[in-house]
Amino acid sequence: MKKFLLFVMILVLGGEVYSQNRSVPLVPESFSTVYSAPVVNDDEGLVFPSVGYRNGNLFSLKDLLNVVGSEVNLKWKLTNTGHYIRGRIGLQGTNVFTNDIDGFVSDLNQWLYTTITVNPDFSYSVLTYSDGYSSGNLIDSNTGTIADVTQQEILQKTSIQFYFWDTYDESAYLTLGALEVPDHNGIQYAEFNNLDFEGGVLPSEITVGGSASVVTGGAGSDFAFYMQGNASASDYLEFATNGAEMITFDVKLNHSNSFRIMTIVDGINVHALSVYDQGSTRYEADWCEVALPIATASTIRIEFWSSDGQDLYLDNVRFYAEE
């Protein structure tokens, strides 16, 4: 049984409650990925490569965060030769993100410092500076207030998501130099269910739209779910969350010929499993572990949006809840 622990220390400043931050270990194991490209450390930080032409990369912190009354600080650098590129950094399942980086391409290739602040009244700011947190030139600014009740709930159990895509420079890569996130109050989450495919049987909890089968060769196991999806046929798989606040699952995809296999949480698109239909990848398909906050959800749906014969392999769907 897997468990994970969130630590919290609380400060009261000016009548508002703010949590202290902790530094996230910059090791590959701290992050959830959908691409099988190698994530490695160098002398500047943790490096996430573009997987190929127009495909970029997508990853998120493998943890649950309550960001209300808190700040997140990120030191990052996206190395790019000046070609067209898109992407954002922010809070998963919400509108709290940087603006698209295609608006400040000329400011890439240097360290950037982003602070994400969510106040107790759900007003927020995402500010990116050139010389340090809140110092130097203001490179990008996104501010507003989250009025949607569902997003307000998500902000109390979310994670940090990074993605860059439409990379005309296929050698582009993102280096993460520091990540500070809110500490939490010792809440422990434990796995309470695991949908696997051992015995070669599709669990009754999974609903499938389209053709699917259980095949040999799982993620550290004998069997896995397999589906060759087609968006024109509205192929999908769906299952109930049963009160889980976070799920993880192992996925293996051929990323070279699909446009956005999406993870839909209660009808809201929150996580792409594949990024671009005109892209390429120079890496062989391999198993990756995806972690997804789902605290407000009742159903999870993995849906093919625009693909033709895209292979999807899935295994070890694990459900976590607070003990």
N, C-alpha and C positions, 0 to 999 in steps of 0.2 A: 504494500500500500504506500503510495506516495503522499507526502505531506509538504506543506510549505508554510512559513511563518512570516507574518508582517509585524514589524516593530513600530511603536509610536511613542513620541515624546511631545507634549503639548506646551506651547507658550501662549500667554495672553498678552497681546499688545494693543493698547488703545481701545480696549473693549472688544476686539475681534480675536478669534482663536486661530492661531497659526501653528503648524507642526514644524518641528525641526527636520532637517534633511539628513540623509545618509548618502554616501557615495556607492554607486552600483559597481561591483567588480567588472572590469572590462575584459571579460573572457567570453568565448563563443557560447558557453553553456548558459549565460545569462539571458540569451535572446532566442526568440522563436523565429524561424525562417520558413519560406516556402520554396526557395531555390536551393539546389544542391551545390552551389558555388562555395568554395572554401572560405570560411571566415577566419582570419588570422590576426595575430598581434604583430605589430612592428614597434619601432622605438617611439612612435608618436601616439599610438593608441590601438584601437580595434578596427580592422579594415574590412569593409563589405564591398566586394567588386561588382561591377556591372556584369551580368551574365552573358551579354551579347548586344548586338545591334538592336536598338529600340526596346530592349527588354528591361534594362536597369536592375533593380533589386528591391525587395520589400522585407522588412523585419520589424519585430516589436519586442519590448521587454517582457520577459516571462514572469510577470508578477501582477498582483492586484494593488491598485493605489486609490486612496481617497484624496483627491486633489482639492477639495473644497476648503478654503481657508489656507491654501498652501501654494508653494512655488516649486517648479521643476526647472533646473538649470542644465543646459546642454552646451558643451564645447564641441564643435564639429567643423569639418572641412570637406567639401566636395570637389575633388580634383577632376577637371574637365578641360578639354582643349579649346573651349569657346564655342563648341557646337551647340545646337539646340538640345535642351534637356528640360524635363519637367519633374515635379515632385513636391512633397510637403512633409513636415514634421509636426506632430501634435498628439492629441489625446484620442484614443481609439473610440469609435462609435459616437463622436461628437463633432461640432463645428469648430472646436478650439484647436486650430492649426495655424502654422505659418501660411502666408499667401504662397501661391505657386512659385517655385524657384525660377521659372522662366522669366519672371519679372525682375530678377536681380542676378542674372547669369554673370554679368561683368564683375560681381563682387565675390564670386566663388574663387577657388584656388587659394584661399587664405582661411585662417581660423575665424569662425563666426561664433558668437555667444548668444544663445537664445534663452530667454526667461519666459516661462509660461506661468501666469498667475491667475488663480481662480479665487475670487473673494466669497465670503459667506453669503452675499446676496446674489451670487452666480454671475456677477459681472466678471469679465476676464480680459486679459491682455496677453498677446504673444509678441514679444519685442526681440529683435535680433540686432546686435551691435557688432562693430568691427574690432574693438580693442579690449573687450572685457564685458562682463555683465553690466549693463547700463552705462557703458563708457565708450567713447569713440563715436564714429558715425552711426546713426540709426539707419540700418540697411533695410529693415522690413518691419511693418507694424500691422497687427490685426487685433482690433478691440471690439467688444460688444457685450451683450448680456444674454445668457441662455434662459429663455422663457419657457421652453418646452419641458414639461414635467418629466418625461421619459429621459431626456438628456440630463436633467438635473440629477436623477437617480443614477444614471450611468457614471456621472462625474465622481460619484462616491465609491465606485469600484470599476476603475478603468485601467488603461495601461498606455505606454508611450509607443507610438507607431512612427516608423520612418519608411518613406519610399521615394525612390527616384526612378524615372522611366522615360520612354521615348528618347533614349540615349543614342544620338547620332555618333557620339564618340564611344565606341564599345569598350574602350579601355578606361572609362570613367570609374571612379570608386569613391566611396564615402568613408572618411576616417572619423571615428568617435573618440574624442580626446578626454571627455569627462561627462558623467551623467549623475546628477544629484536629484533624488526623489524624496517625497515625504516619508518619514518614519511613521509606523503605525503601532497600535497599542497591544502588541503581543497576540493578536488574533491568529489562531491557527486554523488552517484549512486542511481537510483530509479527503482523500479519494473515497467515494462511497459506491461507485458503480463503474464498470468497465465493459463496454461493448466490444467484444472481439469476435473472431470468426473461426475459432478453433472447432474442429470437427467438420469443417467445410460447410457450415450452415449459416445462412443469413439470419441474424437475430430478428425476432418478431417485432422489436421496438422500432426497426428501421422501415420506413415507407419509401418505395422507389417509384419514380415516374420514368419509364424507359427500361431498356434491357440491362440487367446486371447479373453478376454471378460471383461466387466465391472461388478464388483461385489459389494455387499453391504459391508460397514465397512471400510471407508477411514480413512485418518489421520486427525482427527477432522472434518470429513465430512461424508456424507452418502454413497459415492461410491468411488471405486478405480479401477485402471487398474489391471488386473490379467493375468499372462501368466505362463504356465507350460512349461519351455523351454527344448530343447533337442539339444545338440551341433551337433549331427550327422545329424540333419535336418536343421542346420544353422538358428535356430530361433533367432529373433532379434526384436527390435523396434527402430525407427529412426524418428527424427524430425529436422527441420531447426532451426537455432539459431536466424534468423531475426535481425542480428546486435547486439545481446546481447554480453556483455563482461564478464558476470558471470551468472550462473544458480544455483538454488537450487532445490532440489526435495526430497520428502519423499519416503523412500523405506523400505520395510519389506521383509526379506529373511529367509528361513531356511538354515543356514550355514553348516549343518551337512553332506550334500551329493553333493556338487558341487565343481568344480574346476574353479575358476575365471570367474565369470560373469564380463565382462570388459566394461568400458565406453570408446568408441572410438571417438576421436575428429578429424574430417577430416582424418580418416584413421590411426591416431596415438593413440596407447593404452596409456591412461593417468591415469586411476583410476580403481582399482579393486573394485567390489562390493561383491566379495566373494573370499576367499583366497586359500583354499586347499581342494582337493577332499578326502584325507584320514584323514581329521581332524574330531574333534568332538566339540560340544559346550554344555556347561552346562546351557545356558540361553535360555529362551523362545524367539521366534521371536517376535519382536516389531518394531514399527515405529522409524526410524532414519532419520535425515535430512543430506543430502549430499550437500556440496557447491563445485562448480567446476569453476575455471577460464577458459574462452573460448574465449578470446579476438580476436584470429586470425581465429576462426572457422566459418564454414558455416553449418555443420551438426553434430549432436550428434547421436551416435548409441550405444545402449546397447545390447551387443551380448553374447550369451551363447557359451563359448569356449569348455567346456567338462563337460557335466552334463547329468543326466538322470532323467527327471521328477522334475527338480528344480523349486520351487515356487518363483515367483517374483510378488510383489505387488508394485505399483507405484502410487503416488498422488502428486498434487500441484507442477507442474513444473513451477517455477517462473523465469522470464527473467529480467535481470538488465542491464542498460546502463547508461553512464555518462549523467548527466543533462546538 
